[in-house]
Amino acid sequence: MGLIDIEMFASLDLVAQSPGGPDEDPEGFPYGGWQAPLTDEVAGAQIVAAYEGTDALLLGRRTYDIFAAYWPHQKGGADNEIATLFNRVPKYVASRGTPDLSWAGSTHLGPDLAGAVREIRDRHEHVKVVGSIDLVQTLLRERLFDRLDLWVHPLVLGVGKKVFDGGAVPMNVTLLEPPATSPKGTVYLRYGLADGTPRTGDMSAPDRGLGQDA
């Protein structure tokens, strides 16, 4: 069974809407393209490294349309490494409609999204989910992911779709490697899905050493 990795760019308040440009998902959101002023070479290298070993992409309809209009035309350019990867691997598209799958190697997933994702996981070693906030909510709700790569940027947006916007269920995650920072203040976090659900405790209990008289 392969791995399903979610790649997300978020603000400090975990807004993940339209990081790349104003036309990505403009509905009710005035800050499209908020990520661009905060990019640097360190964060760029982290992103490229995160895609090592990827052998399939799992995308929502909106992200697929954006990618299909851009990546097939980037061969030989500054983004050639990512372009070559994206153009080569299979692309699986989650959509309730009938998308135009003009990008070579694209497949429309059927109405049983959870079942289709499980089949993709069995078929591939390393599946990447990029952006696709609505799709991510389903994957989080169904616990159909293995890793979450999260780049947290130093700004607060206050409005917009969030990483856990309607898809959160109680779950444990574990930090897979130490956090890494970039010169402009972005923090890269890699979490893995862990067993069980969150436990509770009492920080004033005697074994905590809190709430006791000196």
C-alpha positions as CSV (number, residue, x, y, z in Angstrom):
1,M,0.0,0.0,0.0
2,G,1.3,3.4,-1.0
3,L,1.3,6.8,0.8
4,I,-1.0,9.7,0.3
5,D,0.7,13.0,1.1
6,I,-1.2,16.3,1.3
7,E,0.8,19.4,0.4
8,M,-0.7,22.7,1.8
9,F,0.4,26.3,2.0
10,A,-1.2,28.2,4.8
11,S,-1.2,31.4,6.7
12,L,-0.6,31.6,10.5
13,D,-4.4,31.3,11.0
14,L,-4.3,28.3,8.6
15,V,-6.1,29.9,5.6
16,A,-5.1,28.0,2.5
17,Q,-7.2,29.7,-0.1
18,S,-5.6,31.0,-3.3
19,P,-1.9,31.2,-2.2
20,G,-0.5,31.3,-5.8
21,G,-2.5,34.0,-7.5
22,P,-5.7,36.2,-7.4
23,D,-7.5,34.0,-10.0
24,E,-7.1,30.6,-8.2
25,D,-10.2,30.8,-6.0
26,P,-11.4,34.4,-5.8
27,E,-14.9,33.9,-4.4
28,G,-15.2,36.0,-1.3
29,F,-11.4,36.2,-0.9
30,P,-9.5,39.5,-1.5
31,Y,-5.9,38.2,-0.8
32,G,-5.3,35.8,-3.7
33,G,-1.5,35.5,-4.3
34,W,-0.6,36.1,-0.7
35,Q,2.2,33.5,-0.8
36,A,4.2,35.2,-3.6
37,P,5.9,37.9,-1.5
38,L,7.0,35.3,1.1
39,T,8.7,32.9,-1.3
40,D,12.5,32.4,-1.1
41,E,15.1,29.8,-2.3
42,V,15.0,27.8,0.9
43,A,11.2,27.3,0.8
44,G,11.4,26.6,-2.9
45,A,14.0,23.8,-2.3
46,Q,11.8,22.3,0.4
47,I,8.9,22.1,-2.0
48,V,10.9,20.5,-4.7
49,A,12.4,18.0,-2.3
50,A,8.9,17.1,-1.0
51,Y,8.0,15.8,-4.4
52,E,10.8,13.3,-4.6
53,G,9.4,9.9,-5.4
54,T,6.0,11.1,-6.4
55,D,4.3,8.7,-8.9
56,A,0.8,10.2,-9.0
57,L,-1.2,13.4,-8.4
58,L,-4.6,13.5,-6.8
59,L,-6.3,16.9,-7.5
60,G,-9.6,18.6,-7.1
61,R,-11.3,20.1,-10.2
62,R,-10.2,23.7,-9.7
63,T,-6.6,22.9,-8.9
64,Y,-6.5,20.5,-11.9
65,D,-7.8,23.2,-14.3
66,I,-5.1,25.6,-13.0
67,F,-2.3,23.0,-13.3
68,A,-3.5,21.8,-16.8
69,A,-3.4,25.3,-18.1
70,Y,0.2,25.9,-16.8
71,W,2.4,22.9,-16.4
72,P,2.3,21.4,-19.9
73,H,3.8,24.7,-21.1
74,Q,6.7,24.9,-18.7
75,K,9.1,22.3,-20.2
76,G,12.6,23.5,-20.3
77,G,11.9,26.6,-18.2
78,A,12.8,27.6,-14.7
79,D,10.2,25.1,-13.3
80,N,11.3,22.3,-15.6
81,E,12.0,19.8,-12.8
82,I,8.4,20.0,-11.4
83,A,6.9,20.4,-14.9
84,T,8.6,17.2,-16.1
85,L,7.3,15.3,-13.0
86,F,3.8,16.6,-13.2
87,N,3.5,16.0,-17.0
88,R,4.8,12.4,-16.6
89,V,2.8,11.0,-13.7
90,P,-0.9,10.0,-13.8
91,K,-3.3,12.7,-12.7
92,Y,-6.5,11.7,-10.8
93,V,-9.2,14.3,-10.7
94,A,-12.0,14.4,-8.1
95,S,-15.0,16.3,-9.5
96,R,-18.8,16.1,-9.3
97,G,-19.0,17.4,-12.8
98,T,-17.5,16.4,-16.1
99,P,-14.1,17.9,-16.3
100,D,-12.2,18.5,-19.6
101,L,-9.2,16.1,-19.1
102,S,-7.0,17.6,-21.9
103,W,-3.8,17.1,-19.8
104,A,-2.2,13.8,-20.9
105,G,-2.5,11.0,-18.3
106,S,-5.6,12.4,-16.5
107,T,-8.4,10.3,-15.1
108,H,-11.8,11.4,-13.7
109,L,-12.7,9.6,-10.4
110,G,-16.2,8.3,-10.0
111,P,-18.8,9.2,-7.3
112,D,-17.3,6.8,-4.7
113,L,-14.4,9.1,-4.0
114,A,-13.2,7.2,-0.8
115,G,-13.2,3.9,-2.7
116,A,-11.4,5.4,-5.6
117,V,-8.7,6.9,-3.4
118,R,-8.1,3.6,-1.7
119,E,-7.6,2.0,-5.1
120,I,-5.2,4.7,-6.1
121,R,-3.3,4.1,-2.8
122,D,-3.0,0.4,-3.7
123,R,-1.8,1.2,-7.2
124,H,0.9,3.8,-6.5
125,E,3.7,4.2,-4.0
126,H,3.6,8.0,-3.4
127,V,0.5,10.0,-4.2
128,K,0.6,13.8,-3.8
129,V,-2.5,15.9,-3.1
130,V,-1.7,19.5,-4.0
131,G,-4.0,22.4,-3.0
132,S,-7.5,21.2,-3.6
133,I,-9.0,22.4,-0.4
134,D,-12.5,20.8,-0.9
135,L,-10.9,17.4,-1.7
136,V,-8.6,17.7,1.3
137,Q,-11.6,18.1,3.6
138,T,-12.9,14.8,2.4
139,L,-9.5,13.1,2.9
140,L,-9.2,14.5,6.4
141,R,-12.7,13.5,7.3
142,E,-12.2,9.9,6.0
143,R,-8.6,9.8,7.4
144,L,-7.5,8.9,3.9
145,F,-4.0,10.4,4.1
146,D,-0.7,9.4,5.5
147,R,1.3,12.6,5.7
148,L,0.5,16.3,5.8
149,D,3.2,18.7,4.6
150,L,2.3,22.2,5.9
151,W,4.1,25.4,5.1
152,V,2.9,28.0,7.6
153,H,3.6,31.6,6.4
154,P,4.1,34.6,8.7
155,L,0.9,36.5,8.1
156,V,-2.7,36.4,9.4
157,L,-5.5,36.7,6.7
158,G,-8.6,36.6,8.8
159,V,-10.8,35.3,6.0
160,G,-10.8,32.4,3.6
161,K,-11.0,28.6,3.4
162,K,-8.8,26.9,6.0
163,V,-6.8,23.7,6.0
164,F,-9.3,22.0,8.4
165,D,-12.3,23.9,7.2
166,G,-15.2,21.4,7.7
167,G,-13.0,18.3,7.3
168,A,-11.6,18.0,10.8
169,V,-12.3,14.9,12.8
170,P,-10.5,13.9,16.1
171,M,-7.2,12.3,15.2
172,N,-3.6,12.1,16.3
173,V,-0.7,13.1,14.2
174,T,3.1,12.9,14.8
175,L,5.9,15.2,13.7
176,L,8.0,13.2,11.3
177,E,11.0,15.5,11.2
178,P,12.2,18.7,12.9
179,P,10.4,21.9,11.7
180,A,12.4,23.9,9.2
181,T,12.3,27.6,8.6
182,S,13.1,29.8,5.6
183,P,14.7,33.3,5.6
184,K,11.3,35.0,5.2
185,G,9.8,33.2,8.2
186,T,7.9,30.3,6.7
187,V,7.9,27.2,8.8
188,Y,7.8,23.8,7.1
189,L,6.1,21.1,9.2
190,R,5.7,17.4,8.1
191,Y,3.2,15.4,10.1
192,G,2.2,11.7,9.8
193,L,-1.2,10.3,10.7
194,A,-1.0,8.3,13.9
195,D,-3.3,5.8,15.5
196,G,-6.1,6.6,17.9
197,T,-7.8,9.8,18.9
198,P,-6.6,12.6,21.2
199,R,-6.4,11.7,24.9
200,T,-7.3,14.1,27.7
201,G,-5.7,14.9,31.0
202,D,-5.6,17.3,33.9
203,M,-2.7,19.7,34.0
204,S,-3.5,20.5,37.7
205,A,-3.1,16.8,38.7
206,P,-0.5,16.1,41.4
207,D,1.9,14.4,39.1
208,R,2.0,17.5,36.9
209,G,3.3,19.7,39.8
210,L,0.7,22.4,39.1
211,G,-2.0,23.8,41.2
212,Q,-0.3,22.8,44.4
213,D,0.6,25.0,47.4
214,A,4.3,25.9,47.7
